[in-house]
Amino acid sequence: MFRYETLIETVDAPLRCSDNQTELNPTYLQELLSSQQQRPNNRQQPTSDYLNVLQFYQDKTILITGATGFIGKVLLEKLLRVGVIRRIYILLRSKHSKTPHERLEELLIKSPCFQFHRQRLDLAKVFAIEGDITRKDLGLSAQDQRRLTQEVDVVFHSAASVQFKGNLRIFIEQNVLGTDYTMNLCTKMIGLKAVVYVSTAYANCNLSTVEEKVYPLNFTIPYAYVNDESIDQFISDILWKYGNTWPKRGHQALWGRPNCYTFSKALAELLLAKKYSNLLPYVICRPSIVTHSAAEPTPGWCDTKNGVSGAMILGGLGIARTMILNGKCNADVIPVDHVVNSLIVVAAHTAIVPVEQRKQVVHLTSGQRNPITWGELLDRSRECVATKPFMKQIRPLAQKPETIDTMYGRLSHQMTKIFSHYGFALLADGLIMLTGNKPFLMNITKRMHLGFDTLEPFTNNEWQFRHENYQDIYYQLSPHEQEIFQSDVGSLDWMKYVDNATLGTRRYLLNDDDSTIDRAMKRQKFINWAHGSAEALAYLGIFGIIWCNIFAQHIHQL
């Protein structure tokens, strides 16, 4: 086990709130906790009835799986910045010839997520535990297993394979069996207060309205309804029958889900409900499409190029001119910091309230409370890129992204895909080869459309996600803790959020410094001029050919 102590910097400063961000220093914990009881009561509820999250986490020990993922990083950073935690264990495996200790060091030193408030993070509280969720007992040594079972109070299980396509066996082993092995370890933790399983709102996307409950998979095998032994046997049967397949949408192995990821998450939820409902104080959290941060660790932060951020990049570079989406459908996106704050609050709620008041499933979504459509999101992002262009832009932005909610839109999408995507890529790669360089644009275009195809079920449909459970929990917080754990999606200004997200894409994914904006604007103007001139010459050439043919026929007739 590795204890990270080399980067400790402490600053004694009180709680500060600025730019929608809240920072808490452990030195002022007692003052903060006492001041909470003295704040004015703005709700029709006694102060003593408030859910005291900070007090619950004081001196607690946390275990996080998936700490190197997008959600995991922000969760780790927030727990460290809150400052009241005693210790945080993160499960890491050796990867690319790097030990878990080296990966932890790289995570804390190199990831920008931990740089924005570096002086306020007590990194000595972070411990790396070598393990692998795909192995029984997580592959832990006897010493590490004993340490975790004796010390851990709260578990956040967010480790998962988040790709949409692949061998079904990999998804079952990582997302289902990995959850089983993690929960089995949790049953041995003598002081466990709460377990949070991070699922997805789309685990039941075969339904149009999704309630906050665990659904059956509509099994055709009767014994799958019976008990924990049956669910274990069912998982074994799936692996035996479909383990080596790469099922596509509509395949019977996916039980109505569009991909392996959503199916495996639904199966993991059912596993939890059947095997551990009477053994663990668990709660299933289902975020929708997790995107850039709204405020923490800084507005617009993101470190993944999948999903929405990938579409922003491809559109901002001028590569993507169309994608398969219905511009009138809700884009059920949720900022990553809202998700993380919700996870922290939900864990405390599960631990504090009586068993009968616990929530089994909590949706972390935005579509019903504060909707924004795909058309609105992409239009606003394009407006932002037009004023703060990307340095690597290669052609003008699409005037308006085509959507497929009309017959004209569907036809236009196909024509744009053929001529403006593949045609342009072929021409550009040809010119690149003439300069002696390696062509790349056709490969990017093919990968782009593969990605768009996997996103199509989510960008061309919308769902009604019931969300009463988290609202009920959130309004049990004091106004002060609502500020610290801001996760009220109803208060989001989407236009401001998309502006920050687009600028964050420029800064943190494309590594374009803000000082390059003026240069990028000049470059964009030149690209627009060059593209317009090339189009004019092309039209002139076509007109000239037509005119010459007409003139030649006229001369021939004479």
TAVENRA-V641419 format. One record per residue. N is the residue number from 1. PSI is psi as a letter, one per 20 degrees, with the letter a starting at -180 (999 if undefined). NEAR is the number of other C-alpha atoms within 10 Angstrom. Layout:
N,PSI,NEAR / N,PSI,NEAR
//
This chain:
1,q,13 / 2,p,15 / 3,p,16 / 4,o,18 / 5,j,14 / 6,i,9 / 7,k,15 / 8,p,14 / 9,p,13 / 10,q,15 / 11,p,12 / 12,o,11 / 13,q,13 / 14,r,15 / 15,p,17 / 16,p,10 / 17,o,12 / 18,q,8 / 19,l,9 / 20,j,13 / 21,q,17 / 22,p,19 / 23,p,19 / 24,p,22 / 25,p,22 / 26,h,24 / 27,h,16 / 28,k,15 / 29,g,19 / 30,g,11 / 31,g,12 / 32,g,18 / 33,h,13 / 34,h,10 / 35,h,11 / 36,h,18 / 37,i,15 / 38,i,9 / 39,q,12 / 40,q,11 / 41,o,12 / 42,j,10 / 43,r,11 / 44,m,6 / 45,p,11 / 46,q,9 / 47,h,19 / 48,i,9 / 49,i,10 / 50,q,16 / 51,o,21 / 52,n,21 / 53,g,20 / 54,g,22 / 55,h,15 / 56,g,17 / 57,i,22 / 58,p,15 / 59,k,14 / 60,q,17 / 61,p,20 / 62,q,24 / 63,p,23 / 64,p,22 / 65,q,22 / 66,k,20 / 67,i,24 / 68,i,21 / 69,r,16 / 70,g,18 / 71,g,21 / 72,g,21 / 73,g,21 / 74,h,25 / 75,g,25 / 76,g,22 / 77,g,23 / 78,g,24 / 79,h,19 / 80,h,25 / 81,h,24 / 82,h,22 / 83,i,23 / 84,i,21 / 85,q,20 / 86,g,14 / 87,q,20 / 88,p,23 / 89,p,23 / 90,p,22 / 91,p,24 / 92,q,23 / 93,r,18 / 94,q,14 / 95,p,10 / 96,l,7 / 97,j,8 / 98,p,12 / 99,r,15 / 100,h,22 / 101,g,20 / 102,h,14 / 103,h,19 / 104,g,24 / 105,g,19 / 106,g,12 / 107,g,16 / 108,h,20 / 109,g,14 / 110,h,11 / 111,p,13 / 112,h,17 / 113,h,24 / 114,j,23 / 115,h,15 / 116,h,13 / 117,k,15 / 118,g,19 / 119,i,16 / 120,j,23 / 121,p,26 / 122,n,22 / 123,i,24 / 124,i,16 / 125,i,18 / 126,p,22 / 127,p,22 / 128,p,22 / 129,p,23 / 130,p,20 / 131,r,22 / 132,p,21 / 133,i,27 / 134,j,20 / 135,q,15 / 136,q,16 / 137,j,19 / 138,j,21 / 139,k,16 / 140,q,18 / 141,r,14 / 142,h,9 / 143,g,9 / 144,h,15 / 145,g,18 / 146,g,13 / 147,g,12 / 148,g,22 / 149,h,17 / 150,h,14 / 151,h,17 / 152,p,22 / 153,h,22 / 154,p,27 / 155,p,24 / 156,o,23 / 157,n,24 / 158,i,23 / 159,p,25 / 160,q,22 / 161,o,18 / 162,j,15 / 163,q,13 / 164,h,16 / 165,q,17 / 166,a,17 / 167,p,14 / 168,h,23 / 169,g,20 / 170,g,18 / 171,h,25 / 172,g,26 / 173,g,21 / 174,g,21 / 175,h,29 / 176,f,27 / 177,h,23 / 178,h,24 / 179,g,26 / 180,g,24 / 181,h,19 / 182,g,22 / 183,h,23 / 184,g,18 / 185,h,16 / 186,h,25 / 187,i,15 / 188,i,16 / 189,o,20 / 190,h,13 / 191,k,16 / 192,p,21 / 193,h,19 / 194,q,24 / 195,p,24 / 196,o,23 / 197,p,25 / 198,o,22 / 199,b,26 / 200,q,23 / 201,h,25 / 202,j,23 / 203,h,25 / 204,l,23 / 205,j,23 / 206,i,16 / 207,q,14 / 208,h,12 / 209,p,12 / 210,p,20 / 211,r,18 / 212,m,20 / 213,r,15 / 214,p,20 / 215,q,15 / 216,r,14 / 217,j,18 / 218,l,11 / 219,q,11 / 220,i,9 / 221,o,9 / 222,h,9 / 223,i,13 / 224,i,20 / 225,i,17 / 226,f,10 / 227,a,13 / 228,h,17 / 229,h,12 / 230,g,17 / 231,h,20 / 232,g,16 / 233,h,13 / 234,g,17 / 235,g,19 / 236,g,14 / 237,h,12 / 238,g,14 / 239,h,17 / 240,h,11 / 241,h,11 / 242,j,17 / 243,h,19 / 244,j,13 / 245,q,13 / 246,m,15 / 247,p,19 / 248,r,17 / 249,p,16 / 250,i,12 / 251,q,14 / 252,h,11 / 253,i,20 / 254,i,21 / 255,l,19 / 256,i,18 / 257,q,25 / 258,i,25 / 259,r,25 / 260,h,30 / 261,g,24 / 262,h,26 / 263,g,28 / 264,h,27 / 265,g,27 / 266,g,27 / 267,h,22 / 268,h,23 / 269,g,26 / 270,h,20 / 271,g,23 / 272,g,24 / 273,h,21 / 274,h,20 / 275,h,19 / 276,j,18 / 277,h,13 / 278,j,10 / 279,h,13 / 280,q,19 / 281,m,22 / 282,r,28 / 283,p,25 / 284,p,25 / 285,p,26 / 286,n,23 / 287,q,26 / 288,c,23 / 289,o,20 / 290,p,22 / 291,a,25 / 292,q,28 / 293,q,24 / 294,h,28 / 295,h,21 / 296,q,27 / 297,i,25 / 298,q,19 / 299,p,22 / 300,j,25 / 301,q,28 / 302,q,26 / 303,j,19 / 304,p,16 / 305,j,15 / 306,q,15 / 307,c,15 / 308,g,20 / 309,h,20 / 310,g,17 / 311,h,20 / 312,g,23 / 313,g,23 / 314,h,18 / 315,g,23 / 316,h,31 / 317,i,19 / 318,j,18 / 319,g,24 / 320,p,22 / 321,i,20 / 322,q,24 / 323,r,25 / 324,n,23 / 325,q,27 / 326,o,23 / 327,i,23 / 328,i,18 / 329,q,21 / 330,p,25 / 331,n,28 / 332,m,26 / 333,q,23 / 334,p,23 / 335,q,29 / 336,h,28 / 337,h,27 / 338,g,23 / 339,g,29 / 340,g,27 / 341,h,21 / 342,g,24 / 343,g,26 / 344,g,20 / 345,g,25 / 346,h,26 / 347,g,25 / 348,g,24 / 349,g,24 / 350,h,22 / 351,h,19 / 352,g,17 / 353,r,12 / 354,q,9 / 355,g,10 / 356,i,6 / 357,i,10 / 358,q,18 / 359,p,22 / 360,h,17 / 361,p,22 / 362,p,27 / 363,p,26 / 364,n,33 / 365,r,28 / 366,i,24 / 367,h,24 / 368,h,15 / 369,h,15 / 370,m,16 / 371,q,17 / 372,p,19 / 373,r,19 / 374,h,22 / 375,g,20 / 376,g,18 / 377,g,21 / 378,h,20 / 379,g,16 / 380,h,19 / 381,g,23 / 382,g,24 / 383,h,17 / 384,g,19 / 385,h,21 / 386,h,15 / 387,i,13 / 388,m,22 / 389,r,27 / 390,q,29 / 391,h,21 / 392,j,15 / 393,p,19 / 394,i,16 / 395,r,17 / 396,q,22 / 397,q,24 / 398,p,15 / 399,g,10 / 400,p,13 / 401,p,19 / 402,q,24 / 403,r,24 / 404,k,20 / 405,i,15 / 406,r,12 / 407,g,10 / 408,g,11 / 409,g,18 / 410,g,17 / 411,g,14 / 412,h,16 / 413,g,21 / 414,g,17 / 415,g,13 / 416,g,18 / 417,g,19 / 418,g,12 / 419,g,12 / 420,h,17 / 421,f,23 / 422,h,17 / 423,g,13 / 424,g,17 / 425,g,21 / 426,g,19 / 427,g,12 / 428,g,16 / 429,h,18 / 430,g,15 / 431,h,13 / 432,g,15 / 433,h,12 / 434,h,11 / 435,i,10 / 436,j,8 / 437,r,11 / 438,p,11 / 439,q,17 / 440,h,14 / 441,h,20 / 442,h,18 / 443,g,13 / 444,g,13 / 445,g,20 / 446,g,14 / 447,h,12 / 448,g,18 / 449,h,17 / 450,g,11 / 451,g,18 / 452,h,19 / 453,h,15 / 454,h,19 / 455,i,19 / 456,g,15 / 457,h,17 / 458,h,21 / 459,i,23 / 460,j,19 / 461,r,16 / 462,q,19 / 463,q,21 / 464,o,16 / 465,o,25 / 466,p,19 / 467,k,20 / 468,h,13 / 469,g,17 / 470,h,23 / 471,g,16 / 472,g,11 / 473,g,19 / 474,h,21 / 475,j,14 / 476,i,19 / 477,q,20 / 478,q,25 / 479,h,19 / 480,g,15 / 481,h,18 / 482,h,16 / 483,g,15 / 484,g,20 / 485,l,26 / 486,o,24 / 487,k,26 / 488,n,20 / 489,h,22 / 490,h,13 / 491,i,10 / 492,p,15 / 493,o,11 / 494,h,18 / 495,g,15 / 496,h,13 / 497,g,21 / 498,h,22 / 499,g,21 / 500,h,22 / 501,g,26 / 502,g,27 / 503,h,23 / 504,h,23 / 505,g,26 / 506,g,24 / 507,g,17 / 508,i,17 / 509,h,17 / 510,i,14 / 511,k,12 / 512,o,19 / 513,q,12 / 514,h,12 / 515,i,8 / 516,j,13 / 517,g,17 / 518,g,14 / 519,g,14 / 520,h,20 / 521,g,18 / 522,g,12 / 523,g,19 / 524,g,24 / 525,g,13 / 526,g,14 / 527,g,17 / 528,g,16 / 529,g,13 / 530,g,14 / 531,g,15 / 532,g,13 / 533,g,12 / 534,g,12 / 535,g,12 / 536,g,12 / 537,h,12 / 538,g,12 / 539,h,12 / 540,g,12 / 541,g,12 / 542,g,12 / 543,g,12 / 544,g,12 / 545,g,12 / 546,g,12 / 547,g,12 / 548,h,12 / 549,g,12 / 550,g,12 / 551,g,12 / 552,g,12 / 553,h,11 / 554,g,10 / 555,g,9 / 556,h,8 / 557,h,7 / 558,999,6
//
